[in-house]
Each structure stands twice: as structure tokens, then as C-alpha cells.
Amino acid sequence: MLIVSNLTKKYENNRGIFDINLEIAHGSISSFVGPNGSGKTTLFKVINKITPFDTGKCSLDDIDYENVTINNIGYLDEKPFLFLNFTVEQFLLYIKLMKNIDVSDDEIDSLLNLFSLSDVKHGLIKNCSQGMQKRVAICSALLGNPKLIILDEPTNSLDTENILILKQVLKQMKEQNKIILVSSHILDFVKDISDKVYFIKNGNIVASCNNNTINLDDEYINIYKKI
């Protein structure tokens, strides 16, 4: 289980996240929604150990977060950083070495095939389309069978076919007892994949619900009142 207690990260101008509390079990998909600047990316970067938090606690399966190793976490940044002069295969092999994870060549090939990247396996990332580059980044997040998968705006730059594939993959990961956190502006995507939805506003979780209990569109409008 992922447990977050009173997690706070403050930036200038009163931006950041404040007193976030979460308990998220294995075998579940939790989605976080809210407008740009609401705190979703900050929360995800803190949970991924990219950004240190100021106060609070965080643990994964009863292990304090300072002792959680990165090979337990798969992370997709909203704007993923890729080594453009690497080939697709070289980049995934780099992630394997950097995270010290046990991944066979067959597993890499399986991921590339799943996201229709086999034909560009030996091609330079800088020559791949934006959509292909996003799929490479998704593959790097899923590499190594991590316990916790964090995907920040994963549908950006994906075409319909690959969004459908991503939905299928996330549901399979859920069945494999992973903890999956997703942020998305696309409420239809959130509706299709989520067990629970958290609404973030000004760095605070202001509401949460089981996905099947409310109309997400109405709840979003009600909370943010911008439509």
C-alpha cells in the first residue's frame, strides 16, 4: 500500500501541495484531475522521489520513502526527457542499467511490440515522431515490473489506437496487483480506467470519489466552476 500523510511541498507564491493524505492499495488505479497548476505534477514528482517534500510522511508497503528504491517505481513525466541521440533500444537499456532492474531482451521486445515500436527499435529517438517518443517514454515507465506506476498526462501525443492500448495495459497492470497513479485532463479516459478519482485544487485534495458513484463531468464543473 502507498500511504501519504500530511505531505507538503511549498514553492514561492503559495504554490505547491499542502497536507496531502492518501491510502492507495495494490490492484487499483487512482486518477488525479484538476486544471494546470493545481498541484498534480508536484505531487507526482514528490511521490516519485524527484522532488523532496518539506513535511509529512510517505511509505510504500511499510517501507519509509527514504528507503524505497527507484526500481520499485515506474514514472512518466508530463514532458518526458529522452536522450535523442540514443536509439529506442539503447534508451530502454539505459533505463534498465540506471534503475538496476532485471529485464530480459524478450521483455523489452514485448513492450516495443505492444506499442508498435518494433520497427523503430534501432532508430534514433530524434527521428521518431512526437507520438512515438511518448510511447518510448511509456515503455520506460513500465520497464522492470515496478510495484508503483505513476503516469502524468500519459495520453498527450497519443493517437486513438495507442490510447486504447494504454487502457488495456493499465487494466492488465491492475490485475497484476500494481498501484497505479494517473493524472489526466481527459475525463473520458479517467472514467474508463479509474477505481477512484481525486480532485486537486490549489495544492489540496478537495474531493474524492469512487469512479462509479458520480458524474465526473458534473463534479468537475461543480468544483472548478469554469464552464
Residue pairs with C-beta under 8 A, 6 or more apart in sequence:
1 23
1 24
1 25
1 26
1 60
1 61
1 62
1 179
2 22
2 23
2 24
2 47
2 58
2 59
2 60
2 148
2 179
2 181
3 22
3 23
3 57
3 58
3 59
3 60
4 20
4 21
4 22
4 23
4 47
4 56
4 57
4 58
5 21
5 56
5 57
5 58
6 19
6 20
6 21
6 55
6 56
6 57
7 17
7 19
7 20
7 21
7 43
7 46
7 53
7 55
7 56
7 57
7 58
8 16
8 17
8 18
8 19
8 20
8 53
8 54
8 55
8 56
9 16
9 17
9 42
9 46
9 51
9 52
9 53
9 54
10 16
10 18
10 54
11 42
15 37
15 39
15 42
15 203
16 39
16 42
16 203
17 39
17 42
17 43
17 46
17 200
17 203
17 204
18 203
18 204
19 56
19 204
20 43
20 56
20 204
20 205
21 205
22 30
22 198
22 205
24 30
24 179
24 181
24 196
25 179
26 147
26 177
26 178
26 179
27 174
27 175
27 177
27 178
28 174
28 179
28 180
28 195
28 196
29 170
29 171
29 174
29 180
29 182
29 193
29 194
29 195
29 196
30 179
30 180
30 181
30 182
30 194
30 195
30 196
30 197
30 198
31 181
31 182
31 183
31 184
31 190
31 193
31 194
31 196
31 197
31 198
31 211
32 40
32 43
32 44
32 181
32 182
32 183
32 197
32 198
32 200
33 40
33 183
33 184
33 185
33 187
33 190
33 197
33 198
33 199
33 200
33 216
33 220
34 40
34 199
34 200
34 201
34 224
35 201
35 224
35 226
38 200
38 201
38 202
38 203
39 200
39 202
39 203
39 204
40 152
40 183
40 200
41 78
41 152
41 183
42 51
42 203
43 200
44 75
44 150
44 152
44 181
44 183
45 51
46 52
46 53
46 58
47 58
47 148
47 150
47 181
48 73
48 75
48 150
49 65
49 68
49 70
49 73
50 75
57 64
57 65
58 64
58 65
59 65
59 68
60 68
60 72
60 147
60 148
60 179
61 147
70 99
71 99
71 100
71 101
71 144
71 146
72 146
72 147
72 148
73 146
73 147
73 148
73 149
73 150
74 140
74 141
74 142
74 143
74 144
74 146
74 148
74 149
74 150
75 141
75 149
75 150
75 151
75 152
76 137
76 138
76 140
76 141
76 150
76 151
76 152
76 154
77 137
77 152
78 152
78 153
78 156
78 183
80 133
80 134
80 137
80 140
82 91
82 125
82 133
82 136
82 137
83 90
83 91
83 94
83 125
84 124
84 125
84 126
85 124
85 125
85 126
86 94
86 124
86 125
87 121
87 122
87 123
87 124
87 125
88 112
88 117
88 120
88 121
88 122
88 123
88 125
88 128
88 136
89 108
89 112
89 121
89 122
91 125
91 136
91 140
92 108
92 111
92 112
92 136
92 139
92 140
92 143
93 108
95 101
95 140
95 143
96 103
96 108
96 143
96 144
99 143
99 144
101 143
101 144
101 145
102 144
103 143
103 144
107 143
108 143
109 118
109 121
111 117
111 139
111 142
111 143
112 118
112 121
112 139
114 165
114 169
115 135
115 138
115 139
115 162
115 165
116 135
116 161
116 162
117 132
117 135
117 136
117 139
120 127
120 128
120 132
125 133
125 136
128 136
130 157
131 157
131 158
131 159
131 162
133 157
134 154
134 156
134 157
134 158
135 158
135 162
138 151
138 154
138 166
141 149
141 150
141 151
142 149
142 169
142 173
145 176
146 178
147 178
147 179
148 178
148 179
148 180
148 181
149 173
149 178
149 179
149 180
149 181
150 181
151 180
151 181
151 182
151 183
152 183
153 183
153 184
153 185
154 166
154 182
154 184
155 163
155 166
155 184
155 186
155 189
158 166
163 189
167 189
167 192
167 193
170 180
170 182
170 193
171 193
173 180
174 180
174 195
182 190
182 193
182 194
184 190
187 216
187 217
187 220
190 197
190 211
190 216
191 211
191 216
194 211
195 210
195 211
196 208
196 209
196 210
196 211
197 208
197 209
197 210
197 211
197 216
198 205
198 207
198 208
199 205
199 206
199 207
199 208
199 219
199 220
199 223
200 206
201 223
201 224
206 223
207 219
207 223
209 219
221 227
